[in-house]
Amino acid sequence: MNAAGDFDPPVGIAQKIGPSVQRILAPNPSPMTFRGTNTYLVGDRQLAVIDPGPLDSGHLRAILGTLRPGQQITHILVTHAHLDHSPLAAALSRETGAKIYGYGAADAGRSAVMQRLAERGLVGGGEGLDRDFNPDIGLEDGALLDADGWQLRAHWTPGHLGNHLCFQLGQAVFTGDLVMGWASSLVSPPDGDLTDFMSSCQKLKSLGAKVFHAGHGAPISHPAARLDWLITHRLSRESSILEHLRKGPATAKDLTMQIYHDTPDALIPAATRNVLAHLIDLHGKSRVMPAAELTAESQFLLI
C-alpha cells in the first residue's frame, strides 16, 4: 500500500507519470476525494482524457493548457458518473469536439437487487451521481479504443458504481475509484454493489498489470498485493459482521456503531452504507436475511 502522505502534487499542473501519460490534479480535495480527482492524458499527438473531473472552469483551462502545437484531444473517457469524475466531460467536449465515451448513464449497470432497492426509494449515500451524464458512445466490456500512438481496452468493473469502467494501457490500468492506494473504495447501495465489487477485483487480478493509476491518490506500484489487501479487508469486515449478528439481529447502523469504533462522525454514514453493502451481499449468499422487506433500515439475522 502506497504511503498516502507522500502524494501531494501541485493542483492544475500536468505531470508526466509514465510513457505518454500525464496527470493533472483537480482542485477538489475532501475526505472522499483525498487530494482531489486525478485527470489523465494519454498519448502524444491525439490525446485521450480519462476522467475530466468536476465542473470547474479552472480545471478545464488546466487540461486545455497542456496542449502543445500539433496535439489535440480526440477522446474523452469516463470511468464512472460520480460528480468528482464526469461533469466536466461535456464542457471539454464542446471545447475540443471530442466524443465522450463511457459505459452508460449514471444508473446503467446496476444489479437487479440494487435496482429493486432504488425503486423502493433507497438513494445513493456517498459521492453524488452525475445524473446528467450520458456518453456519446457507450462502451461494452472489452471494447478497444485506439488513436495515433495508443490503444486502450475498456473493462466493465461494477462495484463502486454500476457503470464503472477501468481502462488498460499495456501493463498499466486506470482504475477510477474501484482500486485506490490511500483508502478502500466506497461501496454504497444502491449505487455500489459489494458482490460486483469483489468480482471486479478478481477480474483486475487476471489482467496482470504492473501499475494502477487510480482516480485519487498515487500510482499503485504493486497492484496484485493491493487487490489481495482489498479482498482480505472485505472478508475481514464480513467476518466481523457475522460475529456481531451471532449476538442477535441488528441493523446496518447498529453494526456500524459496534464495528467502526475509531471512525470520525462525519464518515459514519458512509461506513453504514458499506455495512449495508455487506449485508446485501451476505443475503445474496444465503448467510443472513432481513427480518422483513429488504431496506436500508432492515434488521438482519443469521440464517
Summary of the structure (lengths in Angstrom):
residues: 303
radius of gyration: 19.3
end to end distance: 35.8
largest distance: 66.7
contacts: 1062
relative contact order: 0.13
helix: 30%
strand: 23%
